[in-house]
Amino acid sequence: SRQYILVYAPATLEQIHQSESVLGIQLPPTYVQFLHWTNGLGIALQELQFICGVGNTRANWDEVLSFQPLIFSMPEYHEITSYWLQWQDVLAYERERDLETGVDTFLSDERLCVPFAYTIDDWCFDRSQLDKHGEYPIMFWDHELRQAIREYSTFEEWFLDIVINR
């Protein structure tokens, strides 16, 4: 149910830069504009669905900077850098299992994806396809197929369809 929407104080430039520094990318302008309105968004009770915020007000930044792979008991923050680190860690573990079995179960390279939202499934920026406006296409990550499928050209297009219209 989307009867409940939780908004946050706007992100600062410093918080945006904190996340960009760890991610190694510039965040797309339409997402940055969203962050200037609200530093993330909780959708439904207990934020079961969410759009990630950025920086140290949305995650324990010491834990982000000292992230240790294969420690799956980390607290879950709805902050893009923390979420990306944990997401990549889980999928790297699954790739390792694929190597052990000799069967590649991935149809897409998840390392190109930066997940920014969860609405029953993950939505990601495709960091390999930056357009002339600084936008990344929006990919739907299918967990069962382990495949990224291009769905939208920009965060704004995604937001209007998934958050506003649905």
C-alpha positions in Angstrom: 0.0 0.0 0.0 1.3 3.4 -0.9 -0.9 5.2 1.6 2.2 6.1 3.5 5.0 8.2 2.0 7.9 9.2 4.2 10.0 12.2 3.1 13.3 13.5 4.6 15.1 16.8 4.9 16.8 17.7 1.6 20.3 16.4 0.9 23.2 18.8 1.0 25.8 19.1 -1.7 28.3 17.6 0.8 26.1 14.5 1.2 25.7 14.1 -2.5 29.4 14.4 -3.0 30.1 11.9 -0.2 28.0 9.3 -2.1 29.4 10.1 -5.5 33.0 9.8 -4.1 32.4 6.2 -2.9 30.3 5.2 -5.9 32.9 6.7 -8.3 30.2 8.3 -10.5 28.4 11.6 -10.7 24.7 11.0 -9.9 22.3 11.9 -12.6 20.9 15.5 -12.5 17.2 14.4 -12.2 18.1 12.2 -9.2 20.1 15.0 -7.7 17.1 17.4 -8.2 15.0 14.8 -6.3 17.5 14.7 -3.5 17.3 18.5 -3.1 13.6 18.0 -2.4 13.8 15.0 -0.2 16.9 12.9 0.7 15.2 9.6 -0.2 11.6 8.4 0.0 9.9 5.7 2.1 7.0 4.1 0.4 4.5 2.0 2.4 4.5 1.1 6.0 8.0 0.5 7.5 9.6 1.7 4.2 9.1 -1.8 2.7 9.7 0.1 -0.6 12.0 3.0 -0.9 14.1 5.4 -3.0 17.6 5.7 -1.6 18.9 9.0 -0.1 22.6 9.9 0.1 25.3 10.6 2.6 25.8 10.5 6.3 22.3 11.5 7.5 20.9 8.3 5.8 23.6 5.8 6.8 26.3 5.4 9.4 29.1 6.8 7.3 31.9 5.1 9.2 30.3 1.8 8.3 30.0 2.8 4.7 33.7 3.8 4.5 34.9 0.7 6.3 32.6 -1.7 4.5 33.7 -5.3 4.8 32.7 -7.8 2.1 30.9 -11.1 3.1 29.6 -9.7 6.4 25.9 -10.1 5.6 24.6 -8.9 9.0 25.1 -5.2 8.2 22.2 -2.9 9.1 20.2 -2.0 6.0 20.3 1.7 5.2 18.2 3.3 2.5 21.2 5.2 1.3 22.5 4.6 -2.2 26.2 4.0 -1.4 25.4 1.6 1.5 22.8 -0.2 -0.6 25.1 -0.5 -3.6 27.9 -2.0 -1.5 25.7 -4.6 0.1 23.9 -5.4 -3.2 27.2 -5.8 -5.0 28.5 -8.0 -2.1 25.6 -10.4 -2.3 25.8 -10.7 -6.0 29.6 -11.2 -5.9 29.0 -14.0 -3.5 26.5 -15.5 -5.9 29.0 -15.2 -8.7 31.5 -17.0 -6.6 29.0 -19.9 -6.1 28.5 -20.0 -9.9 32.3 -20.4 -10.4 32.2 -23.3 -7.9 29.4 -25.1 -9.8 30.7 -24.1 -13.3 27.3 -22.7 -14.2 27.0 -19.0 -15.0 23.5 -18.0 -13.9 23.8 -14.3 -14.6 22.4 -12.9 -17.9 23.7 -9.4 -17.2 26.7 -7.8 -15.6 25.4 -6.5 -12.3 28.6 -4.6 -11.7 27.4 -2.0 -14.2 24.3 -1.3 -12.0 23.9 1.1 -9.1 20.6 0.3 -7.4 18.8 3.4 -6.2 15.3 2.1 -5.4 13.4 -1.0 -4.3 9.8 -1.4 -5.2 9.5 -5.2 -4.8 12.5 -5.4 -7.2 15.6 -3.3 -7.6 15.8 -0.3 -9.9 19.3 0.7 -11.0 21.3 3.3 -12.9 23.3 1.7 -15.7 26.6 3.4 -15.0 28.0 2.3 -18.4 25.6 4.4 -20.5 25.9 8.0 -19.5 24.1 10.3 -22.0 25.0 13.9 -23.0 22.8 15.3 -20.2 24.5 13.3 -17.4 21.6 10.8 -17.1 21.9 7.0 -16.9 19.3 4.7 -18.3 17.1 3.0 -15.6 17.4 -0.7 -15.4 15.0 -3.2 -13.8 17.1 -5.9 -12.1 15.3 -9.2 -12.3 16.5 -11.3 -9.4 15.3 -14.5 -10.7 16.9 -14.1 -14.2 19.8 -12.1 -12.8 19.3 -9.8 -15.6 19.2 -6.0 -16.0 16.5 -4.8 -18.4 16.4 -1.2 -19.7 13.0 0.3 -18.8 13.4 4.1 -18.7 15.7 6.7 -20.1 16.0 8.9 -17.0 15.3 8.9 -13.3 12.6 11.5 -13.9 10.8 9.3 -16.4 11.0 6.4 -14.0 9.8 8.5 -11.0 6.7 9.8 -12.9 5.7 6.3 -14.0 6.6 4.1 -11.0 6.0 6.5 -8.0 3.5 9.1 -9.3 1.3 7.2 -11.8 1.2 3.8 -10.1 
